[in-house]
Structure formats: C-alpha cells, structure tokens
Amino acid sequence: MYHNNTGAKTGFENPLISDIYGRASYYYYTLLSGEDKKVYRVILDGLKNYLKEIRIPARHIDETSRIFNCVLQDSPLVFYTKSMMQYSIAGSSFCTLKPQYTIEKNEVNEYLEGICGYLRALDKVSNRSGYDKELFVHDFCLDHYRYDRSIGKHAYTILGPVLCSTAVCEGIAKFVKLAFDYLDVRSLLVSGKAMSPSPGGAMEGHAWNIIKLDGTTYHLDVTFDLTLTTNGKRYDYFNLSDEDIRKDHVPEGSIPVCGFSGMDYYTANSLSVKGLVGFEKFISNNLERGITHVIVKITDTPFSQKLVDNVIETAIQQYMEIFDRSVFVNTAYNSSQVVFEVECKRGE
C-alpha cells in the first residue's frame, strides 16, 4: 500500500480534500509499470482538477481504461466520473482523454464541502490505534447505513452513504476506503464475487476492503456484516485471512496476501470456540452471568445441519440446567464462516 501525493492542487476549494489525497493509499498505482505510473498520475491530477481533456502519451484504449480504473479504485473522492473517451490524431505520439463527468463542477464542490464536514465524525478516533479506528469505522457503518440500490447512481459511490445513508457494496466499500484515507490507515478496495451470507444467497459481483494494521493485511467486508446485523452487531468478516474469506468470496486481480494472525474479531475478543465442547462451555458461562443472547464463531467443526441441531440442543440443555424451566431458542447462522447467533428465552 502506497502514499502518493502528486503535489498538484485540486480544482476544488476545500483544503482538506488535498490533505486526504496526500494521506491516501494508492495500492493499484503500485501494480503499474513505470510508464503507466506516469500516465496514472496525469489522469489523477486531471480528474482532481476536473479537466475536460487530459493529454497522455499515445496508447491502446484498453491500456488507458485499465489505468483509468486503477485511479478510480484508489480514489473514492473521484465520485463524479466513471468512464472516459479517448481520441488521437494518426501518427501523433499523444492522445486525449475526455472524462465523462456525471456531476457538474459546482455541484461537486458542494458535495465535497458536505463530505469534509461529514468526515469530522471520525475525528474522535484520530489519535487511537489502527485497530480502534477500524472498529469505529465498521461500527459507524453498521449504525448509520442500510443496503439498498434504489437511490440510483449514488448507491455506487461515497455519496450514497454520505447523503442518503444508503448504498450497495461498492458505495460502502468506497466510503470505508475514504474513511481510512482520512484516518491515515492503509487500505484498498477489492473487487470480485461473493456468495451472500443470507439463506439462498447466490454468487454475484461484490466489493469489499483490505486493511493493513501493524504490517499485517486483513480482509474486511462491512457490507456483509451490515446485512447480517439484526439483533446485535456482526463481525463475521472483520479481519479475515485469505483462507477464511475465500469460503464465500472470490477476489479478482492481484491483492496482498492476508494470513491468519488471530486478529479476526471473534478470536481477538474471546468469542471463538472449538467445537461443540467449547460452545457448551461458552453458553454455560454466559448464562451463569445472565447473558441469554450471544454471537459466537465455532472452529474446528465443519458446518452441517447436524451442527445446527446440536447447537440448539446444547443451548436448551444448558439453559434448563441453570434456570430449571422450559426454554425457547432462536438461532441464526452464517454457514460459510460458522458463526451462530443464539438467543434463549424463558418459556411460560
């Protein structure tokens, strides 16, 4: 992950925008060759300054599109374009790009002012550790956003979360990247496919993030945790390894290696247990303290319907042993990550 401040001022008025660009991570920039990096910087500076035409060395349109997309993946603040046109004069050593801006420049200025004010909500953790910043951003999204594509084009950019508290995975992942850029935490946007954790979910296009903390990289899918959160915050996709994320995600392209380090949320917060024996002890300890609603990750045991049945039976038995009365057990589960949400309620 890479810092790259081109030194060029933006064409917009708020100085905080230039500061964010200066602190941002530019991972996809690092994957380019030397010449392509030069083109990337020219394109980024042109978009930052809302240029109607951007002149670059002549190259095939496919190569230009690849670099252009790298710029957009690295820079969620460029929410006002998603495509470009390219033309050149035969025999010329240069070609011209015409970005297809989706928002007028004066409106972009207004939106950027609003975004800068919005990001101030993150200032309360500006001096905290990278992990604390990550947790705050994750929970902020779960508290304030909902998944919905009905708002149209803004659902796919940072404007969805900021203006409407609504977005699809792409808009949420871009906001997460922007929040980490603002907080000076290394991160990147990942594109690929994933199978929804909801029952009957199908494999479809998806976007999430990778974050770097203390030299180690992790997968972070805020959108999936958001869609799972109903009766309590979920952290099923908080700091996962490649092995864990690939149970229901398939990333595209070249991404950093994410190994297991015990920093996934459930392990780091003693909410991960080994098999049914560990689950039985976990439930018992919580019920003794009067805690009847838990979310726990079960390891060393593959997911199956038998496991679901055993979890429910174990919860009922433990509850009846402690409270000596009948009980109803509600359970929800993420079969890919083997996370169970269990709530015990006393019978009449």
Phi, psi and omega in degrees: 000146202221138169267135178212097175260110184290345179090346181278137175287155176277165177276011183247164198272330186282121182296338179297330179298316177296323179297318180295316177301323180290330181269348192292159172269141181230066186298314185291337172299320184292341181277352184272159174286172181302313180293320179294328177296322178297315179297318178305312183296322178294316180296314180299314179297322178296318179290321178299330181258011176054042178289139178283334178223140181231122185264127180225163174301143184300136178199167181293146182301327179296320179293318178297317180298320179298316180291319178302317179293326175299319178300313182293325178292325181279338192232084180296343177291343175272071183267359189257014172206153176222001181204172178207164174245153180228136174218158181207162176264133182308129178087351181283149178272003179230160172223167184239134175257141175239098177300141178265090183286136182261352181222138179294151186300319181295327177289322178301317177302317179295317179297318181296323175299316179295320179297317180299317177295321181297319183293343180298340177297341181273353185298334184296343178245015185298334181255011180270177179290163178301321179296317178297321177296316179299314181298320180296314180297316178302309183290327176301316179294317181294327181283331191246342189245158170227152180275122182192134180260003189290346182279357176087217190299329181295339180296342185257006180228179179293344180291332178301302177298316187289316185271325191240357185055029185215139177190171170262184186304321182296315179295320179293315181296325177292321176295319178301317177298316178298316180299318179290324174301315181298323183269006178062045176243131182290133179200171175209162177268134178245133175248151179173216176229156178206155176259120183306139178287350177290148180306133179079010182297144181249158176287126181208170180303142186206160176222142177209195185232159165239137180238149178244120180233125177050041175085359181242140182255147183219153171276141178222115179244092182292323182299314180296320177295324178297314183289337178277337186286119176229297184255004180180148183299139179251146182226033184297334185239036183256106178067055179269154174279171175301318182300317181286316184293329183285358174292334177212011177233145175230098180288153177252150175077190182269123178228160178296152176287132178243104182266168179279132179223008181078015181257007170297152191302316186291322177291314183295335183249022176056040177244022179239132183231158179262112174062189182292328178298315178295322179295317180300315179294320180298312179298315181300313181298321180288319180295325177297334178264008178081013180268114185251000178233118183226155171235124188216145177258130179255122181251171177063013178219120179292151180288141175199165176296328177298320178297318178302311180299318181293322177298313180296315181297318180296317180298317180297314181299316181294320179296315183292328178294322184276319187254350175053051176201168181291161186211147170252140179238122172259135180221145172226153185211154172252103188294327182292316184262359178053053176249133181242137170251117186236129177232125179258134179232139181290140175279175180286000000 
